[in-house]
């Protein structure tokens, strides 16, 4: 069973020496980071992608969750749908990866040292599909963060401003998406602490 201490503790684990998270060995080409106005089509896009995942995996898709900024009504975001997929064991890629690749997803990230995480991309609609095992604290945090922002206008606005500022700075410096994400991290962690507290996860 997932403990509260696991949920509130962030594991920022770098790749082991000589390892790369990128499946092809090199980071994808840099793209302009566009934080756009909320699009009412985002929930529909999620549903389309979720249906594709279910068609590919059937019962092996234990959970499919729309997470990230496009899952929060009223929040500007990069026009990329973030999805968390739970499978029985994300490290056993032969049980789920070939089916998703056949369905049009491209395997881009493999991080066995960090919650056995994998990421796949879809080009249309654009999607980052994160694959985890049951009981993963990071997947739990994603849902908590999403739900907190849905019900906290103040933190939703705070995050909106942080995203816009980070995108502007990263585009000016021709930074990667990973550097853009780092620029937001302090604000994200502040918001998480309020969400953790509201959920009782920090109670003694």
VMD Tcl script that draws the C-alpha trace (Angstrom):
set ca {
  {0.00 0.00 0.00}
  {1.25 3.47 -0.88}
  {2.29 5.41 2.23}
  {1.80 9.15 2.73}
  {5.55 9.55 3.21}
  {6.14 8.14 -0.28}
  {3.69 10.57 -1.85}
  {5.16 13.70 -0.24}
  {8.79 12.75 -0.92}
  {10.14 13.67 -4.34}
  {12.77 11.38 -5.82}
  {14.89 13.49 -8.16}
  {17.07 10.65 -9.40}
  {19.61 11.41 -12.15}
  {20.51 8.75 -14.71}
  {23.21 6.33 -13.55}
  {26.67 6.98 -15.03}
  {26.72 6.19 -18.71}
  {22.93 5.92 -18.96}
  {20.56 8.15 -20.92}
  {16.79 8.40 -20.54}
  {16.43 8.95 -24.29}
  {15.57 5.76 -26.13}
  {17.45 6.75 -29.27}
  {20.44 7.99 -27.26}
  {19.98 11.68 -28.05}
  {17.53 14.35 -26.96}
  {14.86 15.27 -29.53}
  {15.34 18.52 -31.47}
  {14.45 21.67 -29.56}
  {11.03 23.17 -30.24}
  {9.58 26.57 -29.46}
  {7.67 26.35 -26.18}
  {4.15 27.64 -26.79}
  {1.88 28.14 -23.77}
  {-1.49 28.77 -25.40}
  {-4.97 29.71 -24.19}
  {-7.16 26.85 -22.93}
  {-8.71 24.88 -25.78}
  {-12.14 23.31 -25.26}
  {-11.06 20.44 -27.53}
  {-8.45 19.15 -25.08}
  {-10.83 16.80 -23.18}
  {-12.06 15.44 -26.53}
  {-8.47 14.83 -27.64}
  {-7.79 12.97 -24.42}
  {-10.82 10.76 -25.01}
  {-9.69 9.98 -28.55}
  {-6.23 8.97 -27.32}
  {-7.62 6.99 -24.38}
  {-9.83 5.04 -26.79}
  {-6.77 4.27 -28.92}
  {-4.87 3.02 -25.87}
  {-7.78 0.82 -24.77}
  {-8.14 -0.61 -28.26}
  {-4.43 -1.46 -28.26}
  {-4.12 -2.85 -24.73}
  {-7.57 -3.95 -23.64}
  {-7.59 -4.98 -19.98}
  {-3.83 -4.45 -19.74}
  {-4.58 -0.73 -19.45}
  {-5.38 -0.74 -15.73}
  {-5.87 3.03 -15.56}
  {-5.79 5.89 -18.06}
  {-5.78 9.40 -16.56}
  {-5.74 12.83 -18.19}
  {-3.15 14.78 -16.20}
  {-1.08 17.92 -16.67}
  {-2.26 21.39 -17.54}
  {-4.58 20.41 -20.40}
  {-6.62 18.50 -17.79}
  {-7.31 21.69 -15.79}
  {-10.15 23.85 -17.17}
  {-9.11 27.47 -17.65}
  {-5.36 26.83 -17.45}
  {-3.11 27.83 -20.38}
  {-0.84 25.02 -21.51}
  {1.38 23.60 -24.19}
  {-1.07 21.97 -26.64}
  {0.11 18.48 -25.73}
  {-2.12 16.02 -23.87}
  {-0.38 14.40 -20.90}
  {-1.68 10.96 -19.97}
  {-0.72 8.57 -17.19}
  {-1.15 4.91 -18.09}
  {-0.91 2.23 -15.40}
  {0.00 -1.31 -16.49}
  {0.71 -4.39 -14.38}
  {4.49 -3.90 -14.60}
  {5.91 -1.05 -16.66}
  {9.34 -2.72 -16.70}
  {7.93 -5.64 -18.74}
  {7.75 -3.68 -21.96}
  {6.99 -6.73 -24.09}
  {3.53 -6.82 -22.48}
  {2.46 -3.36 -23.63}
  {5.01 -1.53 -25.80}
  {4.62 -3.38 -29.13}
  {0.85 -2.88 -29.04}
  {1.20 0.86 -28.43}
  {3.84 1.23 -31.13}
  {1.50 -0.54 -33.56}
  {-1.16 1.99 -32.54}
  {1.11 4.87 -33.59}
  {2.98 5.76 -30.40}
  {6.76 6.34 -30.44}
  {8.87 5.22 -27.47}
  {11.04 8.17 -26.48}
  {12.02 7.84 -22.80}
  {13.03 4.87 -20.64}
  {13.97 5.51 -16.99}
  {14.11 2.18 -15.13}
  {15.93 3.92 -12.25}
  {13.00 6.35 -11.66}
  {9.75 4.51 -10.85}
  {10.26 2.29 -13.93}
  {9.01 5.22 -16.01}
  {8.53 5.17 -19.76}
  {7.24 7.90 -22.05}
  {5.76 7.56 -25.51}
  {4.68 10.30 -27.90}
  {1.85 10.59 -30.35}
  {1.92 13.21 -33.09}
  {-1.82 13.65 -33.74}
  {-3.32 14.67 -31.40}
  {-0.06 15.52 -29.71}
  {0.40 13.48 -26.57}
  {2.98 12.49 -23.99}
  {1.99 9.08 -22.64}
  {3.63 8.24 -19.31}
  {3.64 4.57 -18.34}
  {3.87 3.48 -14.69}
  {3.30 0.45 -12.48}
  {0.54 0.26 -9.83}
  {1.20 2.20 -6.64}
  {3.59 4.68 -8.25}
  {3.89 7.82 -6.08}
  {4.60 10.05 -9.08}
  {1.38 9.04 -10.82}
  {-0.52 9.68 -7.58}
  {1.06 13.13 -7.31}
  {0.02 13.96 -10.88}
  {-3.63 13.30 -10.04}
  {-3.41 15.23 -6.79}
  {-1.83 18.24 -8.51}
  {-4.48 18.19 -11.25}
  {-7.37 17.98 -8.80}
  {-5.93 20.69 -6.55}
  {-5.57 23.12 -9.47}
  {-9.12 22.36 -10.61}
  {-10.41 23.61 -7.24}
  {-7.86 26.29 -6.33}
  {-8.15 29.37 -8.56}
  {-5.31 31.15 -6.73}
  {-2.81 28.36 -7.35}
  {-4.10 27.86 -10.88}
  {-3.31 31.51 -11.60}
  {0.05 31.25 -9.86}
  {0.96 28.27 -12.01}
  {-0.30 30.03 -15.15}
  {2.02 32.96 -14.49}
  {4.96 30.66 -13.75}
  {4.41 28.76 -16.98}
  {4.27 31.92 -19.08}
  {7.38 33.37 -17.46}
  {9.27 30.09 -17.85}
  {8.28 29.78 -21.52}
  {9.37 33.33 -22.28}
  {12.74 32.86 -20.55}
  {13.36 29.45 -22.10}
  {12.47 30.60 -25.60}
  {14.73 33.62 -25.25}
  {17.60 31.38 -24.18}
  {16.77 28.64 -26.67}
  {16.42 26.17 -23.81}
  {15.00 22.66 -23.90}
  {11.64 21.55 -22.51}
  {13.52 20.00 -19.59}
  {15.05 23.41 -18.76}
  {11.60 24.98 -19.09}
  {10.28 22.43 -16.59}
  {13.12 23.22 -14.19}
  {12.18 26.89 -14.28}
  {8.69 25.98 -13.02}
  {9.81 23.54 -10.36}
  {9.94 25.87 -7.35}
  {6.37 27.05 -7.93}
  {5.20 23.48 -8.57}
  {6.70 22.30 -5.29}
  {5.08 25.21 -3.42}
  {1.70 24.26 -4.83}
  {2.28 20.61 -3.99}
  {2.88 21.47 -0.35}
  {-0.52 23.16 -0.14}
  {-2.16 20.21 -1.89}
  {-0.42 17.74 0.43}
  {-1.56 19.72 3.46}
  {-5.16 19.97 2.26}
  {-5.21 16.20 1.65}
  {-3.94 15.48 5.18}
  {-0.74 13.94 3.89}
  {1.41 16.17 6.12}
  {-0.55 15.51 9.32}
  {1.62 14.23 12.20}
}
mol new
graphics top color blue
foreach p $ca { graphics top sphere $p radius 0.5 }
foreach p [lrange $ca 0 end-1] q [lrange $ca 1 end] { graphics top cylinder $p $q radius 0.2 }
display resetview
